[in-house]
């Protein structure tokens, strides 16, 4: 993931695609809208739109100096803990 972030940063630097976080955020939202339109359509366009959305999200992370590998690891840990809590609740409900 860190290499992908470095590659996007280098691409943006080389092509003068520097923007503040709010611009990257608006672009990411726009691209995710395009992804939603293509979800039930042409797979080839969906792949392109997912790539566009990913590029925008990486640009956003880079503009905020966020390490996406660390962010993803934290999110996965959060989901894992939430899933474990839900499983515990389900086990307790079955035992009652």
N, C-alpha and C positions, 0 to 999 in steps of 0.2 A: 504494500500500500504506500509506503514512504517513497518508493521509486516512482510510482505513478504520480504522487504529488510533486515530486521534483521534476518529472517530465512535463507536467502541465505548467509548472512555474517557469521552466525554461522556455517552453513554447510561448507563453504569454509575454515573457520578457523580450524574447526575440521578435515578437510580432506587435510589440507595444500595446498589449491588451491588459493594461493596468487599470483597475477600477476599484472604488471603495466597496466595502461589504454590502451596503444597501443595493447597489447596482447588480452585484453578483446574485444577491437574494432575489431581486425582481426577475432576473434572467432565469434563475433556477425554477422559480414558480411558473414562469411562462413555459419553460421546457417541460416541466411536469404536466402541465395542461396538455401539451402536445402528446406526451406519452399516454395520457388518459384517452385521448381521441383515437390513438392507434391500437389500443389494447384489443379491440374487437375487429381490427381490420388487417391490413397487410403486414405480415411479420417483418419484411425487409425495412419498411418505414419505422416500425416499432424499434428495431435494433438501432437505427440512426437516431431516433428521438431519445432512446435510453442513453446513448453515448453523449448526446448533447446535454441531457440533464446531468449526467455524471460529471461532465466537463465543468458545468456551471457550479455544481456542488463542491467540486474540488477547488475551483477558483474562489468560491466563498470561503472555504476552509483556509486556503492559502492567504487570503486577504486578512484573515483574523488570526493568523499564525496558530491554527489548530492542527494538531497531529491527528490525522484521521485514523491511523492505526490504533492509537490510544483511545480515541473517541469510540471506535467500534468495539474495542475490547471492553470498555466501560459499559457500553450499551448491552453487549452480550451478557456481561455479568449481571446487570440489572434484570434482564429478561430471565436469566437462569434463576436468580433469587425469587423473582415474582412467580415463576413456574413452580418452584419448590414450595412456596407458601400456598399456592393454589392446590397443589397435590396434597399437602398436609391437611388443609381444610377438607378436601374430599375424603381423605382417609378417616379423619375424625367423624365426618358425617356418616360414613359407612359403619363405623364402630358403634355409633349411638343406637 
